[in-house]
């Protein structure tokens, strides 16, 4: 397994009922989720054969709505964030380090949320 820039590193489903969503994806696709990971918002995470991660978590704030968000792996998250902003994206979460996981950012373009992820 090799990791490549511009691959989907992390597919995140934010759900009002993460336990039910986890059970649905485990039952439908045979995914094996581990215990919740505090550094990832208490997400249940399954590793895919490609090396990508599939995660399901609950909302973290009252204003957060359920969403499916793909995080694209990048080599330089600051450069990628600046490029997205220069192309009209609104930066919703600037580059933020997740201990032991890497650095993430979220931007919104055309009412769609996008994530980017730089590995440690």
C-alpha positions as CSV (number, residue, x, y, z in Angstrom):
1,X,0.0,0.0,0.0
2,X,1.4,3.4,-1.0
3,X,-0.1,6.8,-0.1
4,X,-0.4,9.3,-2.9
5,X,-1.2,12.9,-2.8
6,X,-4.7,13.7,-4.2
7,X,-6.1,10.3,-3.0
8,X,-9.0,10.3,-0.7
9,X,-7.4,9.8,2.7
10,X,-10.5,10.1,4.9
11,X,-14.2,9.8,4.1
12,X,-16.2,11.2,7.0
13,X,-19.9,10.8,7.6
14,X,-21.3,13.1,10.3
15,X,-24.6,11.7,11.5
16,X,-27.2,12.5,14.1
17,X,-27.0,8.8,15.0
18,X,-23.5,7.6,14.5
19,X,-24.1,4.1,16.0
20,X,-26.9,3.4,13.6
21,X,-24.8,4.7,10.7
22,X,-21.9,2.5,11.8
23,X,-24.1,-0.5,12.0
24,X,-25.6,0.2,8.5
25,X,-22.2,0.5,6.8
26,X,-20.8,-2.5,8.7
27,X,-23.8,-4.6,7.8
28,X,-24.1,-3.4,4.2
29,X,-20.4,-3.4,3.2
30,X,-18.8,-5.6,5.8
31,X,-16.6,-2.7,7.1
32,X,-15.0,-3.4,10.5
33,X,-15.0,-0.3,12.7
34,X,-12.8,0.1,15.7
35,X,-13.6,1.9,18.9
36,X,-14.3,5.6,18.7
37,X,-11.1,7.7,18.3
38,X,-11.1,10.9,20.5
39,X,-8.6,12.7,18.3
40,X,-11.1,12.3,15.4
41,X,-14.2,13.6,17.2
42,X,-14.9,10.2,18.6
43,X,-15.3,8.8,15.1
44,X,-15.7,5.1,14.5
45,X,-13.0,4.3,11.9
46,X,-12.6,1.5,9.4
47,X,-9.5,1.0,7.3
48,X,-10.1,0.3,3.6
49,X,-7.9,-2.0,1.4
50,X,-6.6,1.1,-0.4
51,X,-5.2,2.5,2.9
52,X,-8.0,5.2,3.0
53,X,-10.0,5.6,6.2
54,X,-13.8,5.5,6.4
55,X,-15.2,7.3,9.5
56,X,-18.5,7.9,11.1
57,X,-19.0,10.4,14.0
58,X,-21.8,12.4,15.6
59,X,-22.1,16.1,15.4
60,X,-19.7,18.1,17.6
61,X,-21.7,21.3,18.0
62,X,-25.3,22.3,18.0
63,X,-25.0,24.1,14.7
64,X,-23.2,21.2,12.9
65,X,-25.4,19.4,10.4
66,X,-25.0,15.9,9.1
67,X,-22.7,15.8,6.1
68,X,-20.5,13.5,4.0
69,X,-17.1,15.0,3.6
70,X,-14.1,13.6,1.7
71,X,-10.6,14.7,2.7
72,X,-8.1,14.7,-0.1
73,X,-4.5,13.9,0.9
74,X,-2.1,16.8,0.1
75,X,1.7,17.3,0.5
76,X,1.4,21.0,1.7
77,X,-1.9,21.9,3.4
78,X,-1.1,25.6,3.7
79,X,-0.5,25.8,0.0
80,X,-3.6,23.8,-0.8
81,X,-5.7,26.0,1.6
82,X,-4.4,29.2,0.0
83,X,-5.1,27.9,-3.5
84,X,-8.7,26.9,-2.6
85,X,-9.3,30.4,-1.1
86,X,-7.8,32.1,-4.2
87,X,-10.3,30.1,-6.3
88,X,-13.2,31.4,-4.3
89,X,-13.6,28.9,-1.5
90,X,-14.5,30.0,2.0
91,X,-12.1,28.5,4.6
92,X,-14.4,27.0,7.3
93,X,-11.5,25.4,9.3
94,X,-8.0,26.6,8.7
95,X,-5.2,24.1,8.9
96,X,-5.6,22.4,12.3
97,X,-3.3,19.7,13.7
98,X,-4.9,16.5,15.0
99,X,-2.4,15.0,17.4
100,X,-0.9,11.8,15.9
101,X,-3.1,12.1,12.8
102,X,-1.9,15.0,10.7
103,X,-3.2,18.4,9.8
104,X,-6.7,19.0,8.3
105,X,-8.6,21.9,6.8
106,X,-12.1,22.4,5.6
107,X,-13.3,24.7,2.9
108,X,-16.7,25.4,1.4
109,X,-17.2,26.0,-2.3
110,X,-20.6,26.1,-4.0
111,X,-22.4,25.0,-0.8
112,X,-20.3,21.8,-0.7
113,X,-17.9,21.1,2.1
114,X,-14.4,19.8,1.2
115,X,-11.6,18.5,3.4
116,X,-7.9,18.3,2.9
117,X,-5.4,16.3,5.0
118,X,-1.7,16.4,5.3
119,X,-0.2,13.3,7.0
120,X,2.3,13.9,9.8
